Every structure is written in structure tokens, then in C-alpha cells.
């Protein structure tokens, strides 16, 4: 391996690296170095316990006979509790490395297998804990993954998190290009997919509180976890009635199979934003891209979170400073947990695919406060 391909190891550049910090309801790493450039991460808690998790892994992506340098980014937007998102953060990346090593490459099939294995392992854990902790059957998580290697970026998504690319244009400015496919019942394409998969189930989607929901319960149409909508054995007592589906089912109602896109990176591709739905609820793709493009890299993920919070406060006709005083739990009425990872792309390093020291950063506490 040619170590000269790893070009951001100078003391001056490394002096920009910031430590991870936990400041009340906020966790962040303002700037770090990954195989292909710099990155910034930030999270803010709204629920009584932080349900989001995120991670970035960079360097050798696999073991044994496959020596591929790459960067792995995961954003896991939990719901019903933090258990599923924490489980994914601990297991998805090792599963991906295992399948990539076995297959001799990173591919769409490898990523799908990693999702499937993580899902199966979590459902097994739910079964083991069923008698003592039946609520585990109602916990799930959206799962957004980005893998950069060999000049390609793979985006896999199960749920309604989102990955957006910032691509520079000749006339100046940066255009937002969405890389992920979302699975939320309030997205027309997701509804059509659900109806096509279960054409004889008239109640697969129900409008409730002016929102489309699967079985009138959950908005996302794909997830890891939510065992009560995957296996009938968990759709019964002692699980709470609000999570139980009235009719018997044999096929899983929700899927954990992600939508996967593969994009060859171009020199004009400047950065990617991977974030949970909590951010996109308040910022459009182009608004987020414009903020990143016009801001210093140091702390840019926190800047995105702050912009989203200001919009959340504005919608409720309150001051941003007043929103900051609201405690977790109650705060969920104003905004969701928000997780943001900004990954900058250095064109020379993307093409070089050279040597890099291993990096592993994980965000999301137990709980954060």
C-alpha cells in the first residue's frame, strides 16, 4: 500500500481535529478526519432518552483477503425507545465487514445482507427477552448507511432518514442532490409500494391524525426492529394494546430491506449530509446544502442543528432561546431527536483510495444528559 496517498496527516491539518463533546442535550464532534476528507457530527436530544445513534468508521473496511480503504457512516433514528438504534450501532458495521470479506468486495448485496443479518439478530434478541421485557417488541429504528470506497458511494436506507449530496455548479453555488429513497407512509411512492405488496389488505395504510400510518400505528414503512409488525408471535399480550394489530398476519407488515443507490463520485461532489428525519422536518435539501456550502467546516453539523431548531421555534411562534430551556420529553412536542453527519469529499483522496489510519466515532449516549 502507498501511504503517500493519505494526504491529511500533517500536524497543521491534524491541529484542526476537535474532541467529541457532550454539552447538556447536545453531543458533537466539530471536525475530524476520515479517509477521504473531513467530517463534522452533531446530535441533540428531544425525547426523555436519546433514541438516535450515529457512527463513522474509516480506514480498512474489512478484514482478511480484502484490503479496501473506505468510510462508513450510519445514522440510526430510533423510535419507541433507544434499544434498536443502539443494537444497530453495535452490530451493523461488523456484519457489513463480515459479508464484504466473504464476498471479496463491497456491493449492494453485501449491504443488504448486513441489514438482514442485523434485523434477524435483533428479532432473536427480542425473542430472548420477550417474557421479561415485552416492550422490546415495539422498539425499532430507521437505518441510513453511507459507504464510500473505490470512488463510489453506496447509500442504503430503511426508513425516513435522508442523504443529500452537495454538488458544485459551473455558475457558482452548490446544488442539492438527494441520494436516498425514503420510506414513510406520507410519501406517495412509499404508499404505492405498501399497497402493491399487500393488495388484499385494505387496512395496510390508515389516515390517522391527518397522517398516513401503517395499520394506523407507525409512519415509517421500513425499519429494523418493530418486531410486533414483523412476526405474529410478538403481536399479543403482554405487549401493550396500542402496539397490537387486530387481525392475524403471516407475512411481515414492515420490511427491513433497504433501498440502495450507487453513485460514482465526481470532482464537483463537495460533501454529503446524512441526517435523521428530525433535521429534514425543518430544513429543505437545498437549505441544508446552502448552509454547509457557506459555512466554515468547523462545527458545521452543529450549525445545521441550530438552523433546524430556529425553524422549529419559529413554527411555534417562540424564541430560539426559550426553546433551549425546554426539558427533554416535553421538548419532543417541538422537535424530534436530531442527528447530522456532514462528510466532506476531497476529490484527490477519493480517487487515490490510499492508506489511512483506522477511525471510529460513535455518537449518542446512554442517555446523553
Residue frames relative to the residue before (quaternion, step in Angstrom):
aa qw qx qy qz dx dy dz
X 1.0000 0.0000 0.0000 0.0000 0.00 0.00 0.00
X 0.3577 -0.7407 0.5352 0.1924 3.55 -1.04 0.80
X 0.2792 -0.8075 0.4982 0.1479 3.52 -0.22 1.28
X 0.5465 0.6250 -0.4054 0.3826 3.60 1.19 -0.35
X 0.5546 0.6108 -0.3951 0.4040 3.59 1.22 -0.29
X 0.6397 0.4907 -0.3181 0.4988 3.58 1.21 -0.43
X 0.0623 -0.8922 0.4458 -0.0381 3.53 0.07 1.38
X 0.6860 0.4884 -0.3161 0.4370 3.62 1.11 -0.03
X 0.4257 0.7313 -0.4355 0.3073 3.54 1.07 0.71
X 0.4176 0.7118 -0.4830 0.2925 3.62 1.18 0.20
X 0.6174 -0.5680 0.3930 0.3766 3.55 -1.18 0.58
X 0.6244 0.5426 -0.3523 0.4378 3.59 1.02 -0.71
X 0.6921 0.4597 -0.2831 0.4791 3.57 0.89 -0.89
X 0.6623 0.5064 -0.3152 0.4534 3.56 0.96 -0.78
X 0.5690 0.5989 -0.3908 0.4061 3.60 1.18 -0.42
X 0.6147 0.5587 -0.3484 0.4343 3.60 1.22 -0.35
X 0.5233 0.6528 -0.4182 0.3537 3.60 1.18 -0.40
X 0.1905 -0.7919 0.5734 0.0884 3.56 -0.85 0.98
X 0.5046 -0.6328 0.4788 0.3402 3.59 -1.15 0.50
X 0.5299 -0.5613 0.4948 0.3993 3.57 -1.27 0.19
X 0.0901 -0.8035 0.5882 0.0182 3.56 -1.04 0.80
X 0.1851 -0.7480 0.6292 0.1013 3.52 -1.22 0.66
X 0.0231 0.8241 -0.5585 0.0918 3.54 -0.27 1.32
X 0.8027 -0.1845 0.0863 0.5605 3.57 0.04 1.28
X 0.8211 -0.1479 0.1459 0.5316 3.57 -0.59 -1.18
X 0.6679 0.5049 -0.2822 0.4683 3.58 1.29 -0.13
X 0.0802 -0.7406 0.6646 0.0582 3.54 -1.13 0.82
X 0.1303 0.8206 -0.5484 0.0947 3.59 -0.88 0.79
X 0.1008 -0.6985 0.6982 0.1200 3.47 -1.45 0.32
X 0.3384 -0.8119 0.4401 0.1804 3.53 -0.18 1.31
X 0.8050 -0.0935 0.0688 0.5818 3.60 1.02 -0.69
X 0.0843 0.7747 -0.6225 0.0723 3.52 -1.03 0.86
X 0.4296 -0.6844 0.5309 0.2553 3.55 -1.34 0.14
X 0.0579 -0.7630 0.6423 0.0437 3.54 -0.98 0.92
X 0.7805 -0.3796 0.2152 0.4476 3.57 -1.27 0.14
X 0.8132 0.2827 -0.1139 0.4957 3.59 0.95 -0.83
X 0.8178 -0.0925 0.0475 0.5660 3.60 1.16 0.39
X 0.6544 -0.4757 0.3974 0.4331 3.54 -1.11 -0.78
X 0.1104 -0.7837 0.6056 0.0828 3.56 -1.29 0.26
X 0.1406 -0.7550 0.6353 0.0818 3.53 -1.33 0.41
X 0.0781 -0.8084 0.5834 0.0004 3.60 -0.95 0.91
X 0.0971 0.7852 -0.6094 0.0520 3.57 -1.14 0.64
X 0.0483 -0.7742 0.6311 0.0096 3.54 -1.19 0.69
X 0.0309 -0.7733 0.6301 0.0629 3.56 -1.19 0.56
X 0.3901 -0.7467 0.5075 0.1807 3.53 -0.98 0.97
X 0.0934 -0.7809 0.6153 0.0536 3.55 -1.08 0.83
X 0.6615 0.4917 -0.2958 0.4829 3.57 1.10 -0.72
X 0.6701 -0.4971 0.3555 0.4212 3.57 -1.26 0.30
X 0.7360 0.1092 -0.1070 0.6595 3.56 1.29 -0.46
X 0.5162 -0.6408 0.4619 0.3310 3.59 -0.97 0.82
X 0.1855 -0.8208 0.5353 0.0738 3.57 -0.60 1.15
X 0.6055 0.5426 -0.3559 0.4608 3.61 1.26 -0.22
X 0.0511 -0.7353 0.6718 0.0728 3.50 -1.37 0.41
X 0.0169 0.7848 -0.6185 -0.0356 3.57 -1.21 0.38
X 0.0262 -0.7971 0.6030 0.0182 3.56 -1.24 0.36
X 0.0951 -0.7397 0.6580 0.1042 3.50 -1.35 0.37
X 0.0574 -0.7745 0.6297 -0.0206 3.54 -0.87 1.07
X 0.0585 0.8230 -0.5588 0.0833 3.57 -0.73 0.98
X 0.5602 0.5411 -0.4623 0.4239 3.56 -1.13 0.75
X 0.7820 -0.2069 0.1827 0.5589 3.61 -0.94 -0.80
X 0.2957 -0.7963 0.5033 0.1586 3.60 -0.53 1.14
X 0.8050 0.1833 -0.0865 0.5576 3.58 1.12 -0.49
X 0.4436 -0.6700 0.5288 0.2733 3.52 -1.35 0.18
X 0.7625 0.4387 -0.2719 0.3900 3.52 -1.41 -0.30
X 0.8686 -0.1760 0.1047 0.4512 3.58 -0.92 -0.89
X 0.6785 0.4813 -0.2897 0.4734 3.61 1.23 -0.11
X 0.0702 -0.8139 0.5766 -0.0106 3.57 -0.50 1.23
X 0.2012 0.7827 -0.5531 0.2026 3.56 0.36 1.27
X 0.2723 -0.7322 0.6003 0.1717 3.55 -0.91 0.94
X 0.1980 0.7992 -0.5487 0.1448 3.55 -0.89 0.80
X 0.3296 -0.6996 0.5913 0.2286 3.50 -1.40 -0.04
X 0.1445 -0.7700 0.6202 0.0393 3.54 -0.94 1.03
X 0.0333 -0.7845 0.6193 -0.0040 3.58 -0.88 0.98
X 0.0314 -0.8056 0.5916 -0.0028 3.57 -0.89 0.94
X 0.0491 -0.7558 0.6527 0.0192 3.56 -1.04 0.88
X 0.0431 -0.8234 0.5634 -0.0523 3.56 -0.54 1.23
X 0.1310 -0.8191 0.5585 0.0062 3.55 -0.30 1.36
X 0.1889 -0.8321 0.5167 0.0710 3.55 -0.07 1.32
X 0.0452 -0.7704 0.6330 0.0614 3.54 -1.28 0.40
X 0.7677 0.3159 -0.2673 0.4892 3.55 -1.08 0.78
X 0.7496 -0.2410 0.1779 0.5902 3.56 1.32 -0.16
X 0.5740 -0.6376 0.4050 0.3161 3.58 -1.25 0.26
X 0.4731 0.7392 -0.4195 0.2321 3.59 1.20 -0.35
X 0.6818 0.4919 -0.3085 0.4450 3.60 0.87 -0.87
X 0.6741 0.4881 -0.3146 0.4565 3.61 0.86 -0.89
X 0.6324 0.5148 -0.3329 0.4735 3.60 1.05 -0.70
X 0.6366 0.5299 -0.3259 0.4558 3.58 0.99 -0.84
X 0.6508 0.5133 -0.3142 0.4630 3.58 0.95 -0.88
X 0.6553 0.5256 -0.3128 0.4433 3.58 0.93 -0.91
X 0.7002 0.4581 -0.2662 0.4785 3.58 1.11 -0.61
X 0.8142 0.3451 -0.1259 0.4496 3.59 1.05 -0.71
X 0.6111 0.6012 -0.3755 0.3524 3.62 0.97 -0.67
X 0.6887 0.4821 -0.3029 0.4489 3.60 0.80 -0.92
X 0.6432 0.4889 -0.3445 0.4782 3.67 0.89 -0.71
X 0.6353 0.5189 -0.3365 0.4624 3.60 1.02 -0.71
X 0.6405 0.5189 -0.3272 0.4619 3.58 0.99 -0.80
X 0.6527 0.5068 -0.3202 0.4633 3.60 0.93 -0.84
X 0.6339 0.5424 -0.3309 0.4409 3.57 1.01 -0.80
X 0.7166 0.4406 -0.2637 0.4721 3.59 0.81 -0.98
X 0.6225 0.5285 -0.3489 0.4598 3.60 1.06 -0.65
X 0.6468 0.5135 -0.3160 0.4670 3.57 1.03 -0.79
X 0.6648 0.5023 -0.3003 0.4643 3.57 0.98 -0.85
X 0.7459 0.4163 -0.2207 0.4708 3.57 0.97 -0.87
X 0.4504 -0.7207 0.4255 0.3109 3.56 1.26 -0.26
X 0.7873 0.1532 -0.1149 0.5861 3.58 1.26 0.23
X 0.4368 -0.6032 0.5743 0.3398 3.51 -1.38 0.17
X 0.1175 0.7975 -0.5772 0.1307 3.58 -0.79 1.01
X 0.6854 -0.4453 0.3656 0.4452 3.53 -1.34 0.12
X 0.6538 0.5176 -0.3166 0.4521 3.60 0.94 -0.84
X 0.6223 0.5404 -0.3335 0.4577 3.59 1.01 -0.81
X 0.6737 0.4913 -0.2951 0.4665 3.58 0.92 -0.92
X 0.6475 0.5080 -0.3244 0.4664 3.59 0.94 -0.83
X 0.6457 0.5182 -0.3197 0.4608 3.60 0.99 -0.81
X 0.6355 0.5260 -0.3280 0.4604 3.58 1.04 -0.76
X 0.6288 0.5138 -0.3284 0.4825 3.60 1.01 -0.78
X 0.6814 0.5071 -0.2936 0.4386 3.59 0.84 -1.02
X 0.6614 0.5006 -0.3077 0.4661 3.58 0.97 -0.84
X 0.6467 0.5139 -0.3184 0.4651 3.59 0.98 -0.81
X 0.6323 0.5255 -0.3162 0.4733 3.57 1.04 -0.82
X 0.6806 0.4922 -0.2935 0.4564 3.58 0.82 -0.97
X 0.6503 0.5155 -0.3135 0.4617 3.58 0.98 -0.83
X 0.6631 0.4944 -0.3200 0.4620 3.58 0.98 -0.80
X 0.6486 0.5045 -0.3261 0.4673 3.62 0.96 -0.79
X 0.6067 0.5347 -0.3458 0.4759 3.58 1.12 -0.61
X 0.6475 0.5089 -0.3139 0.4725 3.58 1.01 -0.82
X 0.6140 0.5398 -0.3425 0.4629 3.60 1.06 -0.74
X 0.6595 0.5165 -0.3076 0.4514 3.57 0.94 -0.90
X 0.6533 0.5211 -0.3148 0.4501 3.58 0.98 -0.82
X 0.7615 0.3725 -0.1836 0.4977 3.57 1.06 -0.78
X 0.3242 0.8103 -0.4523 0.1835 3.56 1.35 0.03
X 0.7109 0.4697 -0.2806 0.4419 3.61 0.77 -0.93
X 0.7494 0.3898 -0.2195 0.4881 3.58 0.91 -0.88
X 0.8107 0.1234 -0.0350 0.5713 3.60 1.05 -0.73
X 0.0530 -0.8443 0.5328 0.0225 3.61 0.48 1.13
X 0.5656 0.6168 -0.3904 0.3837 3.61 1.15 -0.49
X 0.5026 0.6520 -0.4210 0.3808 3.59 1.24 -0.34
X 0.6168 0.5695 -0.3430 0.4214 3.58 1.15 -0.59
X 0.7008 0.4497 -0.2679 0.4846 3.60 1.21 -0.37
X 0.5722 0.5902 -0.3710 0.4320 3.60 1.30 0.04
X 0.0877 0.7953 -0.5955 0.0723 3.56 -0.96 0.86
X 0.1753 -0.7808 0.5884 0.1162 3.53 -1.31 -0.03
X 0.4131 -0.6177 0.6038 0.2884 3.51 -1.21 0.66
X 0.1345 -0.8051 0.5765 0.0377 3.57 -1.10 0.62
X 0.0088 0.7876 -0.6125 0.0658 3.55 -0.58 1.26
X 0.0108 -0.8068 0.5886 -0.0507 3.57 -0.75 1.09
X 0.0719 -0.7587 0.6453 0.0529 3.51 -1.14 0.78
X 0.0496 -0.7844 0.6183 0.0097 3.58 -0.89 0.93
X 0.1008 -0.7885 0.6062 0.0272 3.57 -0.72 1.11
X 0.3262 0.7168 -0.5743 0.2235 3.58 -0.77 1.05
X 0.8457 0.1604 -0.1324 0.4915 3.55 -1.22 0.60
X 0.6884 -0.5052 0.2776 0.4401 3.57 1.06 0.77
X 0.6432 0.4882 -0.3123 0.5004 3.57 1.31 0.17
X 0.1525 -0.7357 0.6393 0.1640 3.53 -1.29 0.34
X 0.1893 -0.7537 0.6247 0.0773 3.52 -0.86 1.11
X 0.0613 -0.7755 0.6277 0.0278 3.58 -0.86 0.97
X 0.0259 -0.7871 0.6159 -0.0231 3.56 -0.71 1.11
X 0.0142 0.8238 -0.5630 0.0648 3.56 -0.79 1.02
X 0.0138 0.7372 -0.6753 0.0155 3.51 -1.06 0.94
X 0.7226 0.3384 -0.2579 0.5448 3.57 -0.13 1.28
X 0.6006 -0.6092 0.4017 0.3267 3.57 -1.23 -0.33
X 0.3231 0.6700 -0.5756 0.3397 3.56 1.02 0.77
X 0.2406 -0.8016 0.5393 0.0930 3.60 -1.20 0.30
X 0.1621 -0.7487 0.6356 0.0958 3.54 -1.19 0.74
X 0.0368 -0.8028 0.5937 -0.0405 3.56 -0.80 1.11
X 0.2775 -0.7595 0.5731 0.1331 3.54 -0.95 0.97
X 0.2591 -0.7328 0.6074 0.1639 3.56 -1.11 0.78
X 0.0211 -0.8227 0.5659 -0.0501 3.59 -0.42 1.25
X 0.3850 -0.7441 0.4981 0.2237 3.60 -0.62 1.11
X 0.2489 -0.7700 0.5747 0.1215 3.55 -1.14 0.74
X 0.6527 -0.5592 0.3465 0.3759 3.53 -1.13 0.66
X 0.7116 0.4662 -0.2628 0.4552 3.58 0.94 -0.81
X 0.6338 -0.4923 0.3398 0.4904 3.57 1.29 -0.02
X 0.7154 0.4099 -0.3216 0.4656 3.53 -1.20 0.48
X 0.3367 -0.7220 0.5726 0.1934 3.54 -1.35 0.11
X 0.2860 -0.7673 0.5563 0.1413 3.55 -0.92 0.95
X 0.3969 -0.7070 0.5371 0.2328 3.56 -1.04 0.83
X 0.0381 -0.7764 0.6290 -0.0080 3.57 -0.88 1.02
X 0.2674 -0.7750 0.5488 0.1634 3.60 -0.47 1.14
X 0.2375 -0.8005 0.5419 0.0957 3.56 -0.80 1.09
X 0.7187 0.4552 -0.2464 0.4644 3.59 1.12 -0.57
X 0.3241 -0.6801 0.6190 0.2219 3.52 -1.35 0.44
X 0.2760 -0.7974 0.5206 0.1302 3.61 -0.77 1.04
X 0.1938 -0.7690 0.6027 0.0881 3.51 -1.18 0.70
X 0.3178 0.6925 -0.5694 0.3086 3.52 0.05 1.39
X 0.5452 -0.6674 0.4016 0.3099 3.56 -0.85 0.99
X 0.6511 0.5068 -0.3224 0.4640 3.59 1.22 -0.31
X 0.5728 0.5040 -0.3865 0.5182 3.56 1.36 0.26
X 0.5368 -0.6783 0.3984 0.3051 3.57 -0.69 1.13
X 0.6742 0.5048 -0.3091 0.4416 3.60 0.86 -0.93
X 0.6396 0.5181 -0.3265 0.4646 3.60 1.06 -0.72
X 0.6339 0.5173 -0.3337 0.4682 3.59 1.03 -0.74
X 0.6536 0.5158 -0.3203 0.4518 3.57 0.91 -0.91
X 0.6349 0.5313 -0.3283 0.4549 3.57 1.03 -0.79
X 0.6586 0.5076 -0.3096 0.4613 3.58 0.95 -0.88
X 0.6725 0.4958 -0.3013 0.4595 3.58 0.90 -0.90
X 0.6623 0.5066 -0.3140 0.4541 3.60 0.99 -0.76
X 0.6706 0.4982 -0.2957 0.4633 3.58 1.10 -0.68
X 0.7917 0.1583 -0.0790 0.5848 3.60 1.13 -0.63
X 0.0419 -0.8691 0.4927 0.0145 3.60 0.64 1.13
X 0.7165 0.4456 -0.2543 0.4726 3.59 1.14 -0.51
X 0.6134 0.5288 -0.3461 0.4736 3.57 1.29 0.10
X 0.2334 -0.8232 0.5056 0.1109 3.57 -0.07 1.30
X 0.7223 0.4245 -0.2371 0.4917 3.58 1.22 -0.44
X 0.3211 0.7648 -0.5130 0.2210 3.60 1.18 0.32
X 0.7755 0.1223 -0.0813 0.6140 3.59 1.14 -0.67
X 0.0357 -0.8007 0.5969 -0.0352 3.55 -0.84 1.04
X 0.3776 -0.7001 0.5571 0.2387 3.57 -0.98 0.86
X 0.1113 0.7882 -0.5907 0.1318 3.57 -0.65 1.14
X 0.8268 -0.0030 -0.0636 0.5588 3.57 -0.78 1.10
X 0.6628 -0.5494 0.2729 0.4294 3.56 1.01 0.98
X 0.6538 0.4438 -0.3233 0.5206 3.59 1.21 0.49
X 0.4420 -0.6571 0.5366 0.2914 3.56 -1.11 0.70
X 0.0132 0.7980 -0.6012 0.0407 3.56 -0.95 0.92
X 0.4949 -0.6256 0.5113 0.3197 3.56 -1.12 0.68
X 0.8329 -0.0497 -0.0390 0.5498 3.56 -0.63 1.20
X 0.6116 -0.5847 0.3342 0.4151 3.57 1.21 0.54
X 0.6276 0.5719 -0.3117 0.4266 3.58 1.30 0.14
X 0.8471 0.0951 0.0421 0.5212 3.57 0.52 -1.22
X 0.4469 -0.7241 0.4625 0.2491 3.58 -0.97 0.84
X 0.6809 0.4802 -0.3139 0.4553 3.61 0.94 -0.78
X 0.3214 -0.7650 0.5335 0.1636 3.56 -1.05 0.80
X 0.7457 0.1987 -0.1767 0.6109 3.57 1.33 -0.04
X 0.1538 0.7760 -0.5976 0.1304 3.56 -1.06 0.75
X 0.3560 -0.6261 0.6172 0.3166 3.49 -1.41 0.00
X 0.7225 0.3360 -0.2867 0.5318 3.56 -0.77 1.04
X 0.6030 0.5471 -0.4386 0.3803 3.59 -1.15 -0.69
X 0.0135 0.8722 -0.4882 0.0266 3.53 0.97 0.99
X 0.6131 0.5729 -0.3562 0.4111 3.60 1.08 -0.63
X 0.7084 0.3888 -0.2540 0.5316 3.59 1.27 -0.32
X 0.6329 0.5164 -0.3264 0.4756 3.56 1.30 0.16
X 0.8081 0.0871 -0.0036 0.5826 3.57 0.98 -0.89
X 0.5034 -0.6879 0.4425 0.2787 3.56 -0.82 1.05
X 0.5786 0.6117 -0.3799 0.3830 3.62 1.10 -0.56
X 0.7073 0.4193 -0.2600 0.5063 3.60 1.22 -0.40
X 0.5936 0.5755 -0.3515 0.4392 3.58 1.30 -0.11
X 0.6066 0.5179 -0.3506 0.4908 3.58 0.76 1.06
X 0.6791 -0.4228 0.3720 0.4709 3.54 -1.31 0.01
X 0.5812 -0.1204 -0.7990 -0.0965 1.56 -2.24 1.20
X 0.3264 0.7249 -0.5406 0.2754 3.62 1.10 0.45
X 0.5721 -0.6238 0.4137 0.3353 3.57 -0.99 0.86
X 0.6077 -0.6109 0.3688 0.3485 3.61 -0.98 0.85
X 0.6323 0.5664 -0.3553 0.3913 3.62 0.96 -0.73
X 0.6988 0.4449 -0.2725 0.4893 3.59 1.22 -0.38
X 0.6224 0.5804 -0.3451 0.3958 3.57 1.20 -0.22
X 0.3605 -0.7073 0.5721 0.2062 3.53 -1.09 0.84
X 0.5067 -0.7057 0.4042 0.2861 3.58 -0.78 1.03
X 0.7593 0.3565 -0.2134 0.5009 3.60 0.93 -0.84
X 0.5394 -0.6107 0.4716 0.3371 3.55 -1.21 0.54
X 0.0390 -0.7899 0.6110 0.0346 3.60 -1.10 0.64
X 0.2975 -0.7543 0.5615 0.1653 3.55 -1.18 0.61
X 0.7194 0.3564 -0.2240 0.5525 3.60 1.09 -0.70
X 0.5842 -0.5841 0.4178 0.3781 3.62 -1.03 0.68
X 0.4107 -0.7068 0.5222 0.2430 3.57 -0.99 0.86
X 0.7491 0.2431 -0.1495 0.5978 3.58 1.07 -0.77
X 0.2846 -0.7421 0.5829 0.1688 3.55 -1.27 0.49
X 0.2991 -0.7263 0.5861 0.1988 3.56 -1.26 0.51
X 0.4705 0.6796 -0.4432 0.3469 3.59 1.29 0.04
X 0.3161 -0.7967 0.4812 0.1839 3.61 -0.45 1.13
X 0.4239 -0.5850 0.5992 0.3449 3.50 -1.39 0.19
X 0.1144 -0.8113 0.5728 0.0241 3.59 -0.81 1.00
X 0.0585 -0.7651 0.6403 0.0343 3.56 -0.97 0.91
X 0.1667 -0.7666 0.6138 0.0881 3.56 -1.14 0.70
X 0.0207 -0.8122 0.5811 -0.0474 3.58 -0.68 1.14
X 0.3144 -0.7101 0.5926 0.2139 3.57 -0.95 0.88
X 0.3955 -0.7493 0.4867 0.2128 3.54 -0.66 1.16
X 0.2389 -0.7606 0.5940 0.1078 3.53 -1.10 0.85
X 0.6585 -0.5169 0.3573 0.4142 3.61 -1.18 0.41
X 0.6863 0.4878 -0.2925 0.4533 3.61 1.10 -0.60
X 0.5240 0.6049 -0.4265 0.4214 3.61 1.27 0.07
X 0.2018 -0.8543 0.4749 0.0628 3.56 -0.25 1.32
X 0.8003 -0.1256 0.1374 0.5699 3.59 0.90 -0.86
X 0.2448 -0.7234 0.6173 0.1889 3.53 -1.39 0.21
X 0.1947 -0.7295 0.6419 0.1336 3.54 -1.21 0.66
X 0.0242 -0.7649 0.6437 0.0007 3.57 -0.77 1.05
X 0.1408 0.8185 -0.5335 0.1598 3.58 -0.54 1.13
X 0.5346 -0.6089 0.4866 0.3266 3.52 -1.26 0.52
X 0.7082 -0.4816 0.3192 0.4058 3.56 -1.28 0.39
X 0.5364 0.6475 -0.3957 0.3694 3.59 1.16 -0.51
X 0.6614 0.4736 -0.3062 0.4943 3.59 1.11 -0.63
X 0.7285 0.4638 -0.2537 0.4356 3.57 0.76 -1.08
X 0.5066 0.6284 -0.4217 0.4131 3.59 1.24 -0.19
X 0.7939 0.3092 -0.1293 0.5074 3.57 1.14 -0.69
X 0.7645 0.2696 -0.1705 0.5602 3.62 1.20 -0.36
X 0.4006 -0.6791 0.5535 0.2684 3.57 -1.06 0.71
X 0.6863 -0.4639 0.3540 0.4341 3.56 -1.28 0.28
X 0.7086 0.4663 -0.2734 0.4536 3.58 0.81 -1.01
X 0.6128 0.5420 -0.3534 0.4537 3.61 1.03 -0.70
X 0.6693 0.4958 -0.3006 0.4645 3.57 0.92 -0.89
X 0.6576 0.5080 -0.3057 0.4648 3.57 0.94 -0.89
X 0.6471 0.5214 -0.3212 0.4542 3.60 0.96 -0.81
X 0.6302 0.5279 -0.3343 0.4609 3.60 1.02 -0.77
X 0.6703 0.4886 -0.3038 0.4687 3.59 0.88 -0.92
X 0.6680 0.5264 -0.3009 0.4314 3.57 0.90 -0.96
X 0.7683 0.3857 -0.1892 0.4746 3.59 0.96 -0.85
X 0.6634 0.5173 -0.2874 0.4580 3.60 1.28 -0.04
X 0.5728 -0.5393 0.4697 0.4005 3.58 -1.24 0.38
X 0.5691 -0.6181 0.4152 0.3489 3.58 -1.07 0.66
X 0.6136 0.5633 -0.3443 0.4332 3.56 1.00 -0.80
X 0.8573 0.0735 -0.0770 0.5038 3.60 -0.61 1.12
X 0.3513 0.7744 -0.4813 0.2124 3.59 1.19 0.26
X 0.6120 0.5431 -0.3626 0.4461 3.62 1.06 -0.61
X 0.6368 0.5047 -0.3259 0.4833 3.59 1.03 -0.74
X 0.6220 0.5448 -0.3426 0.4460 3.56 1.07 -0.72
X 0.6318 0.5172 -0.3258 0.4767 3.59 1.05 -0.70
X 0.6380 0.5197 -0.3256 0.4657 3.57 0.96 -0.85
X 0.6620 0.5088 -0.3063 0.4572 3.58 0.91 -0.91
X 0.6340 0.5275 -0.3310 0.4584 3.60 0.99 -0.80
X 0.6521 0.5061 -0.3106 0.4713 3.58 1.00 -0.81
X 0.6594 0.5079 -0.3093 0.4600 3.59 0.97 -0.84
X 0.6239 0.5311 -0.3411 0.4607 3.58 1.03 -0.73
X 0.6470 0.5029 -0.3132 0.4801 3.57 1.04 -0.78
X 0.6316 0.5320 -0.3293 0.4578 3.59 1.02 -0.80
X 0.6557 0.4994 -0.3035 0.4781 3.58 0.99 -0.84
X 0.6441 0.5391 -0.3160 0.4411 3.56 0.97 -0.89
X 0.6410 0.5340 -0.3205 0.4486 3.58 1.00 -0.82
X 0.7323 0.3834 -0.2193 0.5183 3.57 1.12 -0.65
X 0.4339 -0.7339 0.4261 0.3026 3.56 1.34 0.30
X 0.5330 0.5821 -0.4305 0.4379 3.53 0.88 1.03
X 0.5590 -0.6006 0.4485 0.3544 3.55 -1.25 0.32
X 0.6041 -0.5648 0.4294 0.3629 3.53 -1.19 0.65
X 0.6430 0.5356 -0.3199 0.4442 3.59 0.99 -0.83
X 0.6444 0.5078 -0.3252 0.4703 3.60 1.08 -0.66
X 0.6143 0.5457 -0.3399 0.4575 3.58 1.06 -0.76
X 0.6372 0.5576 -0.3244 0.4217 3.58 1.00 -0.80
X 0.6675 0.5174 -0.2953 0.4466 3.58 1.17 -0.54
X 0.5742 0.6157 -0.3778 0.3853 3.61 1.22 -0.28
X 0.4498 -0.7257 0.4673 0.2294 3.54 -0.88 1.03
X 0.6052 -0.5417 0.4234 0.4013 3.59 -1.20 0.45
X 0.6416 0.4356 -0.3912 0.4956 3.53 -1.07 0.76
X 0.7391 0.3218 -0.1719 0.5662 3.56 0.53 -1.22
X 0.6115 0.5896 -0.3292 0.4124 3.55 1.07 -0.81
X 0.5654 0.6202 -0.3782 0.3907 3.60 1.15 -0.56
X 0.5937 0.5684 -0.3700 0.4330 3.61 1.19 -0.40
X 0.7094 0.4389 -0.2430 0.4951 3.58 1.25 -0.37
X 0.7805 -0.1289 0.0819 0.6062 3.59 1.08 -0.67
X 0.5094 -0.6327 0.4943 0.3097 3.54 -1.29 0.37
X 0.6447 -0.3922 0.4257 0.4992 3.56 -1.32 -0.11
X 0.1273 -0.7949 0.5906 0.0561 3.58 -0.98 0.82
X 0.0211 -0.7780 0.6277 -0.0160 3.55 -0.94 0.97
X 0.0017 0.8003 -0.5975 0.0502 3.57 -0.87 1.02
X 0.0025 -0.7513 0.6600 0.0050 3.56 -1.04 0.88
X 0.1100 -0.7694 0.6277 0.0430 3.57 -0.79 1.07
X 0.0881 -0.8016 0.5913 -0.0035 3.57 -0.68 1.14
X 0.2237 -0.7762 0.5780 0.1156 3.58 -0.54 1.18
X 0.2452 -0.7812 0.5664 0.0938 3.55 -1.10 0.80
X 0.1795 -0.7643 0.6141 0.0810 3.56 -0.56 1.20
X 0.4344 -0.7409 0.4357 0.2694 3.65 -0.40 1.18
X 0.6493 0.5223 -0.3319 0.4422 3.60 0.95 -0.81
X 0.6989 0.4679 -0.2764 0.4650 3.57 0.94 -0.86
X 0.5864 0.5593 -0.3659 0.4575 3.58 1.14 -0.62
X 0.7073 0.4562 -0.2597 0.4735 3.58 0.94 -0.89
X 0.6541 0.5480 -0.3223 0.4097 3.59 1.02 -0.82
X 0.0801 -0.8268 0.5484 0.0964 3.58 1.04 -0.85
X 0.2849 0.8166 -0.4579 0.2056 3.56 1.03 0.82
X 0.7479 -0.4003 0.3038 0.4337 3.51 -1.32 -0.37
X 0.0561 0.7892 -0.6103 0.0380 3.59 -1.07 0.69
X 0.5221 -0.6200 0.4859 0.3269 3.53 -1.17 0.65
X 0.5538 -0.6111 0.4373 0.3587 3.61 -1.03 0.67
X 0.0648 -0.7744 0.6292 0.0164 3.54 -1.11 0.78
X 0.0610 0.7819 -0.6189 0.0429 3.55 -1.02 0.79
X 0.0823 0.7775 -0.6156 0.0987 3.57 -0.64 1.18
X 0.0377 -0.8000 0.5988 -0.0052 3.54 -0.87 0.96
X 0.1454 -0.8082 0.5684 0.0518 3.56 -0.88 0.97
X 0.6129 0.5173 -0.4225 0.4221 3.54 -1.10 0.74
X 0.2180 -0.8392 0.4898 0.0916 3.54 -0.41 1.23
X 0.4567 -0.6863 0.5140 0.2370 3.54 -1.39 -0.11
X 0.3167 -0.6098 -0.5118 0.5157 1.84 1.39 2.05
X 0.7226 -0.4714 0.2929 0.4122 3.56 -1.30 -0.03
X 0.6997 0.4826 -0.3081 0.4272 3.60 0.93 -0.74
